[in-house]
Amino acid sequence: MDVMESVRKRKSIRAYKNTPVDDKTLNTVLEAARLAPSWANTQTWRFIIIKDSDIKAKLIETSLRAGNRGFEALREAPITIAACAEMNRAGCRDGQPVTDKAGYWFMFDVALAMQNLVLVAESLGLGTVYLGGFDAQKAGEILGVPAGYCIVAITPLGYPDEQPEAKPRKELSEIIFHDRFGSK
Ligand SMILES: Cc1cc2nc3c(=O)[nH]c(=O)nc-3n(C[C@H](O)[C@H](O)[C@H](O)COP(=O)(O)O)c2cc1C
C-alpha cells in the first residue's frame, strides 16, 4: 500500500476485535515511529506498550469525558500505546526555549512519530485512534512516567471491528493561500 493510500484509508477506529497483534507486526509499527524526524534529532519520545487489562481500565478513567468511545476502545483492543515525551529539550537550548513556541516542540515531534505509526498500522490492516482528551497527570501516575516527561497521546492498536465513514475535510480551496495569508 503506498503512503497516499494509507492516508486516504485511515480513519479513527473505536471498535476492535480481540484478535492479538503479533510481535513482528507491533515492531514494524513501532519502527515507523522510531524513524520519524525530530527537533535536532533529539528523539525525546518514549512509547509505553500496555497489554495489562487492569492498567488499561485505569487509563480509561483518566478520560476527561465519561463514555468517550475512543477511550472505551482501550478495553477491546489488544494493545494500548502511550506516547510520552521528555519536555524542555525539543526547541530548547540548555533547557530554555529558543523559539516563540515556548518548549512545546515536543508535541510536534511526538505527533510526527505517531502519524508514522498510525499510517504504517493502517497499511498493515490495523486500527488506531489518537486520544488526547485525558488527564495526563493522572495517566502519568498510573504508568509511572517520571518527572520531566509527559504523556502526549494514547492510541489503542488492534484489528478494526468497524468501518467508519470518512469524516468531511475542508476543500483545498479553503485552506490554501498564495504568497500571503488569506490571498486566494
Ligand atoms: C490530537 C487529537 C486528539 C484526539 N482526541 C480524541 C479523544 O480524546 N477521543 C476520541 O474519541 N477521538 C479523539 N481524536 C480523534 C478525532 O476526533 C478524529 O481524528 C477526527 O474526528 C477526524 O476523524 P478521523 O480520524 O476518522 O479522520 C483525537 C484526534 C487528534 C488528532
The ligand as an ORCA input file, in Angstrom:
! r2SCAN-3c Opt
* xyz 0 1
  C      -4.819     15.489     18.856
  C      -6.052     14.626     18.740
  C      -6.753     14.265     19.880
  C      -7.878     13.439     19.784
  N      -8.523     13.038     20.934
  C      -9.573     12.182     20.835
  C     -10.226     11.697     22.015
  O      -9.876     12.051     23.144
  N     -11.243     10.818     21.865
  C     -11.657     10.364     20.629
  O     -12.562      9.527     20.563
  N     -11.066     10.826     19.485
  C     -10.043     11.712     19.566
  N      -9.420     12.155     18.413
  C      -9.867     11.676     17.089
  C     -10.569     12.784     16.271
  O     -11.862     13.001     16.797
  C     -10.616     12.356     14.802
  O      -9.295     12.210     14.313
  C     -11.357     13.373     13.906
  O     -12.705     13.450     14.271
  C     -11.277     13.007     12.436
  O     -11.777     11.703     12.217
  P     -10.860     10.584     11.518
  O      -9.659     10.376     12.418
  O     -11.709      9.356     11.433
  O     -10.442     11.094     10.185
  C      -8.315     12.987     18.500
  C      -7.583     13.347     17.367
  C      -6.463     14.143     17.468
  C      -5.681     14.469     16.213
*
